[in-house]
Amino acid sequence: MLDAADVNAVFQSYGRCCRKERFFEDFYDIFFNSSDDVKAMFQNTDMEQQYHLLRAGLLWLIMHARGASDSKLRQLGESHNRSGYNVRPEMYNIWLRSLLLAIRNHDPEFVPELAEQWKRVLTPGIDIIRGAY
């Protein structure tokens, strides 16, 4: 069971990050620069739409940690599996590292413990998505 204080801290941090649309752009800049494979996966992507999808996906991960159904995460897993977007399981580690760097850059209340809270809160949901591969 996730610690409610961790989930609340992440929820608040996410709200602070969402105040600036640049958060999502910066995440993808970091993510793309982390790997040529990642950059290639998004070659023909409408990035404005992708920012909205990321916003929703992060919210689904946080809401799952707060006790919501995992149905949206399972759908994401199906769309991202080897028959869909073919997001290999190890790419989620790159995704999470990129996200934490973007959070560090955009949350004015960021402290190292907050990064650990984000990891603890998001990992169970990420594992559901990754598990569909």
TORPA-4810 file (N, C-alpha, C, O; in nm, 3 decimals):
<nodes>
NODE_1_0.084_-0.119_0.000_0.000_0.000_0.000_0.088_0.125_0.000_0.183_0.136_0.077_M
NODE_2_0.054_0.216_-0.086_0.131_0.339_-0.095_0.100_0.430_0.023_-0.011_0.432_0.074_L
NODE_3_0.202_0.503_0.064_0.188_0.598_0.173_0.110_0.721_0.125_0.145_0.782_0.024_D
NODE_4_0.006_0.756_0.197_-0.080_0.869_0.158_0.000_0.999_0.151_-0.028_1.084_0.067_A
NODE_5_0.098_1.015_0.238_0.180_1.137_0.235_0.260_1.146_0.105_0.275_1.254_0.048_A
NODE_6_0.310_1.032_0.058_0.384_1.030_-0.069_0.291_1.068_-0.184_0.325_1.152_-0.267_D
NODE_7_0.174_1.007_-0.186_0.079_1.034_-0.294_0.037_1.180_-0.294_0.029_1.243_-0.399_V
NODE_8_0.010_1.234_-0.177_-0.031_1.375_-0.168_0.082_1.468_-0.210_0.058_1.568_-0.278_N
NODE_9_0.205_1.436_-0.170_0.320_1.518_-0.209_0.337_1.519_-0.361_0.365_1.624_-0.420_A
NODE_10_0.321_1.404_-0.423_0.333_1.394_-0.569_0.220_1.469_-0.637_0.243_1.541_-0.734_V
NODE_11_0.099_1.454_-0.588_-0.015_1.524_-0.645_0.006_1.676_-0.641_-0.021_1.746_-0.738_F
NODE_12_0.055_1.725_-0.528_0.082_1.869_-0.514_0.196_1.912_-0.607_0.187_2.017_-0.670_Q
NODE_13_0.300_1.832_-0.615_0.413_1.861_-0.703_0.367_1.867_-0.848_0.406_1.956_-0.923_S
NODE_14_0.285_1.771_-0.886_0.233_1.767_-1.023_0.154_1.895_-1.053_0.168_1.952_-1.162_Y
NODE_15_0.074_1.939_-0.959_-0.002_2.063_-0.977_0.090_2.182_-0.997_0.062_2.268_-1.081_G
NODE_16_0.199_2.187_-0.922_0.293_2.298_-0.938_0.359_2.292_-1.076_0.379_2.396_-1.140_R
NODE_17_0.394_2.172_-1.122_0.456_2.157_-1.254_0.361_2.195_-1.366_0.402_2.253_-1.466_C
NODE_18_0.235_2.162_-1.351_0.135_2.187_-1.457_0.102_2.334_-1.474_0.037_2.372_-1.572_C
NODE_19_0.145_2.416_-1.382_0.114_2.559_-1.394_0.178_2.621_-1.517_0.133_2.725_-1.565_R
NODE_20_0.283_2.556_-1.568_0.350_2.607_-1.688_0.348_2.499_-1.795_0.393_2.387_-1.772_K
NODE_21_0.294_2.533_-1.911_0.289_2.437_-2.022_0.429_2.393_-2.062_0.447_2.284_-2.116_E
NODE_22_0.527_2.475_-2.036_0.666_2.444_-2.071_0.715_2.316_-2.002_0.807_2.251_-2.052_R
NODE_23_0.654_2.279_-1.892_0.691_2.154_-1.823_0.686_2.035_-1.919_0.778_1.953_-1.922_F
NODE_24_0.580_2.026_-1.995_0.562_1.913_-2.085_0.661_1.919_-2.202_0.714_1.817_-2.244_F
NODE_25_0.684_2.039_-2.253_0.783_2.057_-2.360_0.922_2.019_-2.310_0.996_1.949_-2.379_E
NODE_26_0.956_2.065_-2.190_1.088_2.034_-2.135_1.104_1.885_-2.109_1.211_1.829_-2.133_D
NODE_27_0.999_1.821_-2.062_1.007_1.676_-2.043_1.046_1.608_-2.174_1.138_1.527_-2.177_F
NODE_28_0.975_1.642_-2.282_1.004_1.576_-2.409_1.141_1.613_-2.463_1.206_1.530_-2.527_Y
NODE_29_1.188_1.735_-2.440_1.325_1.771_-2.479_1.425_1.680_-2.408_1.517_1.627_-2.471_D
NODE_30_1.407_1.663_-2.280_1.496_1.576_-2.201_1.484_1.432_-2.249_1.585_1.364_-2.270_I
NODE_31_1.361_1.386_-2.266_1.335_1.248_-2.308_1.398_1.220_-2.444_1.465_1.118_-2.462_F
NODE_32_1.376_1.309_-2.540_1.431_1.289_-2.675_1.583_1.288_-2.674_1.646_1.211_-2.747_F
NODE_33_1.643_1.373_-2.592_1.789_1.380_-2.586_1.851_1.265_-2.509_1.974_1.252_-2.506_N
NODE_34_1.770_1.183_-2.447_1.822_1.070_-2.369_1.856_0.950_-2.456_1.935_0.864_-2.415_S
NODE_35_1.798_0.943_-2.576_1.816_0.824_-2.658_1.772_0.850_-2.801_1.666_0.908_-2.825_S
NODE_36_1.853_0.806_-2.897_1.813_0.816_-3.038_1.689_0.730_-3.065_1.606_0.766_-3.148_D
NODE_37_1.678_0.617_-2.994_1.560_0.531_-3.010_1.433_0.604_-2.970_1.330_0.594_-3.036_D
NODE_38_1.441_0.678_-2.860_1.325_0.753_-2.813_1.289_0.860_-2.917_1.173_0.873_-2.955_V
NODE_39_1.389_0.935_-2.961_1.363_1.041_-3.058_1.297_0.984_-3.184_1.204_1.044_-3.238_K
NODE_40_1.344_0.868_-3.230_1.288_0.806_-3.350_1.143_0.765_-3.332_1.065_0.770_-3.427_A
NODE_41_1.106_0.725_-3.211_0.968_0.681_-3.185_0.867_0.794_-3.204_0.749_0.769_-3.229_M
NODE_42_0.912_0.917_-3.194_0.821_1.032_-3.197_0.835_1.115_-3.324_0.788_1.228_-3.329_F
NODE_43_0.899_1.061_-3.426_0.927_1.136_-3.548_0.804_1.202_-3.609_0.809_1.319_-3.647_Q
NODE_44_0.696_1.131_-3.620_0.576_1.183_-3.686_0.463_1.210_-3.589_0.346_1.186_-3.619_N
NODE_45_0.499_1.259_-3.472_0.401_1.280_-3.365_0.358_1.426_-3.358_0.441_1.517_-3.367_T
NODE_46_0.229_1.447_-3.342_0.174_1.579_-3.314_0.207_1.610_-3.168_0.143_1.558_-3.077_D
NODE_47_0.307_1.693_-3.146_0.355_1.713_-3.010_0.254_1.788_-2.921_0.249_1.763_-2.801_M
NODE_48_0.176_1.876_-2.979_0.073_1.943_-2.897_-0.022_1.839_-2.840_-0.058_1.845_-2.722_E
NODE_49_-0.062_1.745_-2.922_-0.150_1.638_-2.873_-0.076_1.551_-2.772_-0.134_1.506_-2.673_Q
NODE_50_0.051_1.527_-2.797_0.130_1.444_-2.707_0.142_1.506_-2.569_0.139_1.435_-2.469_Q
NODE_51_0.154_1.639_-2.562_0.159_1.706_-2.431_0.030_1.680_-2.354_0.034_1.657_-2.233_Y
NODE_52_-0.083_1.684_-2.422_-0.211_1.658_-2.356_-0.220_1.511_-2.312_-0.274_1.482_-2.205_H
NODE_53_-0.169_1.421_-2.393_-0.169_1.279_-2.356_-0.081_1.254_-2.235_-0.116_1.176_-2.147_L
NODE_54_0.034_1.321_-2.231_0.122_1.307_-2.114_0.054_1.360_-1.989_0.059_1.298_-1.883_L
NODE_55_-0.009_1.476_-2.002_-0.080_1.535_-1.887_-0.182_1.436_-1.831_-0.190_1.415_-1.710_R
NODE_56_-0.259_1.375_-1.921_-0.361_1.278_-1.879_-0.297_1.152_-1.822_-0.342_1.100_-1.720_A
NODE_57_-0.193_1.103_-1.888_-0.129_0.980_-1.841_-0.069_0.995_-1.702_-0.081_0.905_-1.619_G
NODE_58_-0.006_1.108_-1.678_0.049_1.130_-1.543_-0.062_1.136_-1.440_-0.049_1.083_-1.330_L
NODE_59_-0.171_1.201_-1.476_-0.284_1.208_-1.383_-0.340_1.068_-1.355_-0.373_1.036_-1.241_L
NODE_60_-0.350_0.984_-1.460_-0.399_0.847_-1.439_-0.306_0.769_-1.346_-0.352_0.693_-1.262_W
NODE_61_-0.175_0.788_-1.362_-0.080_0.720_-1.274_-0.098_0.765_-1.129_-0.097_0.683_-1.037_L
NODE_62_-0.114_0.894_-1.110_-0.133_0.947_-0.974_-0.267_0.903_-0.917_-0.276_0.865_-0.800_I
NODE_63_-0.371_0.908_-0.998_-0.503_0.867_-0.949_-0.505_0.718_-0.916_-0.570_0.677_-0.820_M
NODE_64_-0.435_0.637_-0.992_-0.424_0.495_-0.959_-0.358_0.479_-0.822_-0.401_0.396_-0.742_H
NODE_65_-0.256_0.558_-0.796_-0.190_0.553_-0.665_-0.284_0.597_-0.554_-0.267_0.557_-0.438_A
NODE_66_-0.382_0.678_-0.587_-0.481_0.723_-0.489_-0.598_0.626_-0.477_-0.691_0.650_-0.400_R
NODE_67_-0.593_0.515_-0.553_-0.695_0.412_-0.538_-0.790_0.397_-0.654_-0.880_0.314_-0.648_G
NODE_68_-0.772_0.475_-0.759_-0.861_0.464_-0.876_-0.832_0.335_-0.952_-0.728_0.272_-0.934_A
NODE_69_-0.925_0.296_-1.035_-0.913_0.176_-1.117_-0.787_0.182_-1.203_-0.738_0.290_-1.239_S
NODE_70_-0.736_0.065_-1.236_-0.619_0.058_-1.323_-0.658_0.042_-1.471_-0.571_0.015_-1.554_D
NODE_71_-0.785_0.057_-1.503_-0.831_0.030_-1.640_-0.763_0.120_-1.743_-0.726_0.072_-1.850_S
NODE_72_-0.745_0.248_-1.714_-0.678_0.339_-1.809_-0.532_0.297_-1.827_-0.479_0.305_-1.938_K
NODE_73_-0.467_0.254_-1.720_-0.327_0.212_-1.730_-0.316_0.083_-1.811_-0.221_0.065_-1.887_L
NODE_74_-0.412_-0.005_-1.796_-0.412_-0.128_-1.876_-0.433_-0.096_-2.024_-0.372_-0.159_-2.110_R
NODE_75_-0.518_0.002_-2.052_-0.537_0.046_-2.191_-0.408_0.105_-2.247_-0.372_0.078_-2.362_Q
NODE_76_-0.339_0.184_-2.166_-0.210_0.238_-2.208_-0.111_0.125_-2.236_-0.036_0.129_-2.333_L
NODE_77_-0.111_0.026_-2.150_-0.023_-0.089_-2.169_-0.051_-0.159_-2.300_0.042_-0.197_-2.372_G
NODE_78_-0.178_-0.176_-2.331_-0.216_-0.241_-2.456_-0.172_-0.158_-2.577_-0.122_-0.214_-2.675_E
NODE_79_-0.190_-0.028_-2.571_-0.153_0.056_-2.686_-0.002_0.071_-2.700_0.048_0.100_-2.809_S
NODE_80_0.072_0.052_-2.590_0.217_0.070_-2.593_0.294_-0.063_-2.602_0.417_-0.062_-2.603_H
NODE_81_0.222_-0.176_-2.609_0.291_-0.306_-2.610_0.353_-0.334_-2.746_0.349_-0.250_-2.836_N
NODE_82_0.411_-0.454_-2.761_0.484_-0.488_-2.885_0.393_-0.486_-3.008_0.442_-0.472_-3.120_R
NODE_83_0.263_-0.500_-2.989_0.170_-0.496_-3.102_0.121_-0.354_-3.130_0.059_-0.328_-3.233_S
NODE_84_0.149_-0.263_-3.040_0.107_-0.124_-3.056_0.227_-0.037_-3.091_0.288_-0.051_-3.197_G
NODE_85_0.259_0.056_-2.999_0.371_0.147_-3.022_0.507_0.082_-2.999_0.611_0.142_-3.025_Y
NODE_86_0.506_-0.040_-2.950_0.629_-0.118_-2.926_0.727_-0.044_-2.835_0.845_-0.030_-2.867_N
NODE_87_0.676_0.002_-2.722_0.762_0.067_-2.622_0.822_-0.044_-2.537_0.754_-0.106_-2.455_V
NODE_88_0.952_-0.068_-2.559_1.020_-0.175_-2.487_1.022_-0.146_-2.337_1.031_-0.030_-2.297_R
NODE_89_1.013_-0.249_-2.254_1.005_-0.229_-2.108_1.114_-0.140_-2.050_1.088_-0.062_-1.958_P
NODE_90_1.237_-0.150_-2.101_1.346_-0.070_-2.045_1.330_0.079_-2.075_1.394_0.162_-2.010_E
NODE_91_1.248_0.114_-2.172_1.230_0.255_-2.205_1.156_0.331_-2.094_1.167_0.453_-2.084_M
NODE_92_1.081_0.259_-2.013_1.010_0.326_-1.904_1.106_0.380_-1.800_1.075_0.478_-1.732_Y
NODE_93_1.223_0.318_-1.787_1.325_0.371_-1.694_1.377_0.505_-1.746_1.397_0.598_-1.668_N
NODE_94_1.400_0.514_-1.876_1.444_0.639_-1.937_1.334_0.745_-1.921_1.362_0.860_-1.889_I
NODE_95_1.210_0.703_-1.943_1.096_0.793_-1.929_1.090_0.851_-1.788_1.073_0.972_-1.770_W
NODE_96_1.103_0.765_-1.688_1.093_0.811_-1.550_1.209_0.903_-1.514_1.189_1.005_-1.448_L
NODE_97_1.331_0.869_-1.556_1.446_0.957_-1.529_1.425_1.094_-1.593_1.454_1.197_-1.532_R
NODE_98_1.374_1.095_-1.716_1.348_1.222_-1.785_1.241_1.303_-1.712_1.253_1.425_-1.698_S
NODE_99_1.138_1.234_-1.667_1.031_1.301_-1.592_1.086_1.364_-1.464_1.053_1.479_-1.432_L
NODE_100_1.168_1.291_-1.392_1.222_1.344_-1.267_1.310_1.466_-1.291_1.310_1.559_-1.210_L
NODE_101_1.385_1.467_-1.399_1.465_1.585_-1.433_1.375_1.704_-1.464_1.402_1.816_-1.420_L
NODE_102_1.268_1.682_-1.539_1.175_1.789_-1.570_1.107_1.841_-1.443_1.089_1.962_-1.427_A
NODE_103_1.070_1.751_-1.354_1.008_1.792_-1.227_1.106_1.876_-1.147_1.069_1.981_-1.092_I
NODE_104_1.230_1.830_-1.139_1.332_1.905_-1.064_1.345_2.048_-1.120_1.363_2.143_-1.044_R
NODE_105_1.334_2.062_-1.252_1.348_2.193_-1.315_1.225_2.281_-1.302_1.234_2.403_-1.316_N
NODE_106_1.108_2.221_-1.275_0.984_2.300_-1.278_0.911_2.312_-1.146_0.828_2.401_-1.129_H
NODE_107_0.939_2.224_-1.051_0.871_2.234_-0.922_0.956_2.321_-0.829_1.064_2.278_-0.787_D
NODE_108_0.909_2.441_-0.798_0.989_2.529_-0.713_1.011_2.475_-0.571_1.097_2.526_-0.499_P
NODE_109_0.936_2.374_-0.532_0.951_2.314_-0.399_1.025_2.180_-0.404_1.021_2.102_-0.309_E
NODE_110_1.091_2.154_-0.517_1.160_2.026_-0.533_1.272_2.010_-0.431_1.352_2.100_-0.408_F
NODE_111_1.275_1.891_-0.370_1.385_1.846_-0.284_1.411_1.701_-0.322_1.323_1.635_-0.378_V
NODE_112_1.531_1.648_-0.294_1.562_1.511_-0.335_1.459_1.407_-0.289_1.431_1.312_-0.362_P
NODE_113_1.404_1.421_-0.171_1.306_1.324_-0.122_1.182_1.320_-0.212_1.119_1.216_-0.226_E
NODE_114_1.149_1.433_-0.272_1.033_1.437_-0.361_1.054_1.345_-0.482_0.960_1.282_-0.528_L
NODE_115_1.176_1.339_-0.533_1.204_1.247_-0.644_1.178_1.103_-0.602_1.123_1.025_-0.679_A
NODE_116_1.216_1.068_-0.481_1.192_0.932_-0.430_1.042_0.908_-0.414_0.994_0.798_-0.442_E
NODE_117_0.969_1.009_-0.371_0.823_0.995_-0.358_0.760_0.973_-0.495_0.672_0.888_-0.511_Q
NODE_118_0.803_1.050_-0.595_0.751_1.031_-0.731_0.776_0.887_-0.776_0.687_0.823_-0.831_W
NODE_119_0.897_0.836_-0.754_0.929_0.699_-0.796_0.836_0.599_-0.727_0.781_0.510_-0.792_K
NODE_120_0.820_0.613_-0.596_0.734_0.519_-0.522_0.590_0.525_-0.569_0.522_0.423_-0.576_R
NODE_121_0.542_0.644_-0.601_0.402_0.662_-0.640_0.377_0.613_-0.783_0.275_0.548_-0.808_V
NODE_122_0.467_0.641_-0.875_0.444_0.607_-1.015_0.480_0.463_-1.051_0.423_0.406_-1.144_L
NODE_123_0.575_0.404_-0.980_0.625_0.272_-1.020_0.517_0.165_-1.029_0.518_0.089_-1.126_T
NODE_124_0.424_0.153_-0.935_0.322_0.048_-0.951_0.240_0.065_-1.079_0.209_-0.035_-1.146_P
NODE_125_0.203_0.187_-1.115_0.128_0.210_-1.238_0.213_0.186_-1.362_0.165_0.128_-1.460_G
NODE_126_0.337_0.230_-1.358_0.430_0.206_-1.470_0.446_0.055_-1.490_0.450_0.007_-1.604_I
NODE_127_0.454_-0.019_-1.380_0.469_-0.164_-1.390_0.348_-0.229_-1.458_0.363_-0.329_-1.529_D
NODE_128_0.229_-0.174_-1.438_0.109_-0.224_-1.506_0.123_-0.201_-1.657_0.097_-0.292_-1.736_I
NODE_129_0.165_-0.082_-1.695_0.180_-0.050_-1.837_0.290_-0.137_-1.898_0.271_-0.199_-2.003_I
NODE_130_0.404_-0.141_-1.831_0.519_-0.218_-1.879_0.485_-0.366_-1.889_0.532_-0.435_-1.980_R
NODE_131_0.405_-0.415_-1.798_0.370_-0.556_-1.792_0.287_-0.604_-1.910_0.278_-0.725_-1.934_G
NODE_132_0.228_-0.513_-1.983_0.148_-0.551_-2.100_0.233_-0.583_-2.222_0.182_-0.631_-2.323_A
NODE_133_0.363_-0.556_-2.213_0.450_-0.574_-2.328_0.452_-0.720_-2.371_0.520_-0.754_-2.468_Y
</nodes>
